[in-house]
């Protein structure tokens, strides 16, 4: 893996463990200079590499610049420029790094708050060296649960009950987000016991370590949630920023009418959702260009886990997408500590319309639609393209249709895709056909729910992956929940379609999508299997904007998933990390994919964009992807952008995806993808 | 030795707690005067905090939330250097804040300042030796 070379590969799992925990990179944030100095020295005494700042904003900036520069963050609770919990949440969502809270307050409520916001630990001031000596465990834990246990998480999740906020929730509690990371959950539980027991990450990543039962925001549940929010609003397809912002948890709760769900559950989910939307919108902005080219069909894929609004798939046009309809994936989990902000922006391709006859046109249409969607979203930061309920999930249909995708004609976007499964809690169904729909374009208008941090949401266009990811997600209810999982797939899926339209979008700065890498991986794995030709997804999204949110690439194993959706977000940094993984997975997946996209075409834009955005060497990724793509379909990878992060994420995603894909039916879409891609490319 | 005697008395009399020892242990060849540096930093920075508190206490009516916030910061700093008595007074102050007991706050704040100043002198003497 390409790791962040800066620090002697600490981020690299391989070389890391040799010296670890020595040299672990900690970022300490505290406005109290005395305490900060103390922390600095104490941590150095523990032989960690310490960076300090007395401003949360500076800390965020540093993290966003390169998530891979740090392994762990310690943050004070009370800070003048930003609330410590907010920082905690942002870090969790964007970078998915472990955060320890520290405070002079030992108030139970505060500790609980830390837990619910995803802190891995809560220390009391003054800091003591004995405690600091053990903080490295959180890094390990996160790493462990992340890529490995994906399988377990599912069951694990179910087992978890949400003790934190609500007594019992109908849905399986647990780290919903984790769906992708089944392992994590399970691990969390185990680890929970051992750990401080403070973590309770509602978000994916954190949840790993926590056992706390959580409300699992299944696809169904999320769908209901979105419906409720929609109802509160104008009932438009698209969420406007205002709607979401003004949505009242209590009302949503009432509308949802789910037994066992508490207002707190809804509130926290809403928060995540907002963040997700914000993120998407950022991405959408970037994607706007691309979308235009694509034809604007935004299909939102809903990634299962709520915690992370992993994939928000916007289904821009129900009509169009109806088939492919990617149910907008409610970001449920995403926000939380979304480790993988898998925001896959699926470009309209998904909509079955795209693929169907006159595919090129449809594709473009959808793309444009997508683009529009994005543009719409973009302006309004908060606006989300997220259409949660809009997309008629045609689970059944899409799935079946997917097969059509393989049509030589190219775009047979399985209309059924729509079921992006994502939204559908019942999962599995909807997605399954994902394969057919490489077009899943996901516009993730991320609404930075007051979280600046989210900056750019990378919308990944997972052209090809969509089907896969959806499928992936859908299939497995846990998947759904597991944002990570889905996200991964999607996120990775960089929409190639996007690329053609404009590499520009890519340029958007990847704000930080820590999740991306993970997503990518997953996506990749899935995508590969499914899509085959989803190379598109990758790079474009990534490069485009930071927000790549976690484009998880579901490429995994599935027949040539090319559509590794690259999470824009993650791409920024993760790419690097994941790159290696990606490449391999891509290769696999790509093979089937024809070079839809001319690598050059994409790469160029990508690099440009990428440079703009991230310093991270996405190049590598691109290169690899391209290679793959060229073979079949070129996948543009923007991975360069945020490589390091992506890499990691991708990796995890990939793994995740792989698992997922296995269970999935495999998308077929190679052919269609290729076609689509070509169509897209031509358009550009 | 005089130094160690003074030091010991500071602990015995409850002016300092084990946190101070932690600070001492952090000093090494590279940072021989770490404790001193931290203490100086504390006294520099806390001036601002005390000022904030004084200003807030002059208001009428008292904004207890703000007071609590300021005191929390001050308490955090004080505890970081191991200022035991100061910290105790801070805790008391916060309790009065919670109870919104104005007089209690005023009184306790004076005690906070007293302990703060006393410790400062003692530490100065200690470091000079």
Contacts between the chains, C-beta under 8 A, distances in Angstrom:
chain1	res1	chain2	res2	distance
A	31	B	73	7.8
A	32	B	45	7.6
A	32	B	73	6.3
A	32	B	76	5.4
A	32	B	77	5.4
A	32	B	80	7.3
A	33	B	41	5.9
A	33	B	45	5.2
A	34	B	38	6.2
A	34	B	41	5.5
A	34	B	42	4.8
A	34	B	45	6.1
A	34	B	77	4.5
A	34	B	80	4.8
A	34	B	81	6.4
A	35	B	76	5.9
A	35	B	77	6.6
A	35	B	80	4.8
A	37	B	37	7.6
A	37	B	38	5.9
A	37	B	41	6.1
A	38	B	23	7.2
A	38	B	26	7.8
A	38	B	38	6.4
A	38	B	80	5.1
A	41	B	26	4.6
A	41	B	31	7.1
A	41	B	34	6.5
A	42	B	22	7.5
A	42	B	26	6.5
A	45	B	25	7.9
A	45	B	26	5.8
A	78	B	69	7.2
A	78	B	72	6.5
A	78	B	73	7.2
A	103	B	76	7.8
A	104	B	72	6.1
A	104	B	75	5.6
A	104	B	76	4.0
A	104	B	79	6.3
A	105	B	72	7.0
A	125	B	76	5.1
A	125	B	79	5.9
A	125	B	80	6.4
A	126	B	19	4.9
A	126	B	22	7.7
A	126	B	76	7.6
A	126	B	79	4.6
A	126	B	80	4.2
A	126	B	81	7.9
A	126	B	82	7.5
A	127	B	80	7.6
A	128	B	19	7.8
A	128	B	22	6.5
A	129	B	22	6.2
A	129	B	25	7.5
A	129	B	26	7.9
